[in-house]
Amino acid sequence: MGFPLGEVGPCQIKFGGVDLGYTKGGTTFEHKEESVKITYDQTGKNVQNVIGIGGNATLKTALANPSLAQLVDLIPGATIDADGMIVKASVGVNKRALAKELILTIMDGELPSTDPDATLVIFVAVPTFEGNWKFDDSTQRATNVTFDALPDDASGNVNAIYRFGLPTP
């Protein structure tokens, strides 16, 4: 069947095994390759080759009504204690150390699909939290989070950044 790229509908997002709950405004996944065009003086402006020099994959979403337990792993320096959550400055934090697996599963009605092909797995995802809330009588608050995919250097998926579909057990 394959990952339903052309289908519509929401998804479930799990970060490090934790369901991030409801989203608001959709979830966007983007993979963009960077390349350089090779030309030679002797061939003028005609491109002779294209060499890949890297790229990145990014997932953007907005969480609707997340709990502190859902947010704590998304914010560098955040901790939960008996009184709530404290957020500290994150200058100099190695964000790769905070990375976890991110799993996006397309919803099948009210539940996540059980079809392994309806899943996108980012092996090493680093979150960037963007708290920007408006407090008024008509605006639903949502918490923006961007996940950047880093190359997997710790498993059998060396240098891989994501996979469409779950591996066969």
N, C-alpha and C positions, 0 to 999 in steps of 0.2 A: 504494500500500500504506500509506504513512504510518508514522510512528514508533510502534512497538508498545508503547504505554504500559501496556497490561494484561498483557503477556507477563512471564514470569519468567526469571531467569537473570543471570549475571554480565556484566561489561562490561570493555573495555579502556579505560584512561585515558591520554591523552597530554597532556603539558603542555609547550608550546613545542616540540613535535615529539618529545619524549622520552617513551618508554613508561615509565610508573611501575610496571609489573610487577604482581605478585599483590596482591590485596586480601583483607582478612579481615573478615567481618561485614557485607558488603554496601556499596553506594554509594547515597546518598540525594540526590536533587535536589529542591529546594523553591523555588517561586516564590510570593511573597506580595505582594499589592497592598495599599497603604495608601490610605484614602479618608476623606473627611469628609462627613457628612450635612448637607445644607442645610435649615434650617427658618426660618420667619418668625414673628414675634409674632402676626401676623394669622391664621395658619393653625394655631396651637397646636403640638402635638408632632408633627403630620403631616410626614413627610419629603417635601420638594418636589423634591429633586435629590440626587445623589451625585456628588461631584467627586473624581477621582483626584489624589492628592498625591505619588505616587511608589510605590516598591516595591523589592523586592530579590529576587535569585535566588542560591541558595546550593547548592553541592555538597559533601557530606561523605563522606569515605571513610577507611578505615584501610589503610595499606600494610603488607603482610606481607613482612618480610625485604628492605626496600629497600637498594640500594647507596648509597654515599656520592655517586656521580655522579647518582643519581636524587634524592637529598635536597638537594644543594647549592643548587639553584634555588628550593627551597621555604622556605629559612630565610634571612631577611634577615641580612646580615653574615657568612654562612658562606663559607669559602674552602677549597679543597683544596690541600694541598701534598704533598711527598714523604712526610711522616710521618702523614698522615691529614687529617681535616677539623677546622677551627677555627671555632667559633661565637662571634661577638662580640655585645655588646648592640646592640639595634636601635632605641634611643630616637631619635625624630625622623626616622626613615627614611620617605621618600615611597614607600609601597608600590605606588602606581600605576606608578611607574617600574620595578617588578619584575614587573608583570603580563605575562602571555603568553596566547596562545590555548589553550583547554582543549577537547579533543575526547574525548567519551565514545562508544564504539562497542559495541553489544550483541554478545556472543559468539555465534557460530554453531558449536556444538560446541567444539572446542579452539582455533579461530581467530576473530579478529574478523570480523564479517559484512562482505561486500563490497557489500551493498545500501546505497546512499547514504541511504536513508530510515531506516536503523537507527542513525543518528548524531545526536548532540546536540553542537552547537558553541557554546561560550561564548566570545565574541569577545575580551573583556578580563577575565581571571580573576586575582584576587589571592589567593595562598595564605597561610594562617595555619597554621603548624606547631605541633603540640601533642605534644611528646615526653613520654610518660608510660609508662615501661616497668617491669614487675615482673620481677625476676630470682629465679626459684625453679625447682623441678624439674618443675612441671606447667603453667605458664602460657606460652602462645605469645604472644610480644611482637608488637605491631602499632603502627604510627606513625600517629596521627590527623592528618588534614589537612582543613582547610575552605577552600573556594575561594569567594570572593565575586565576583559578576559586576558589573562597572562598565559604564556606558554607553560604547559605542564612539564615540570622537570623532575618530578618525584615518583612517577609511576610508569607503567608499561606504555603510556600514551605520550612518551617524551616528545616535546615540542608541539603537541596538539593543543588546540585552544577550545574546540567544542566538538560535539557529536550530535547529529540528528538520530534519534532513536536510542533505546537502551540496549546494552549488550545482551546477548543470549546467555541465560544462566547456565 
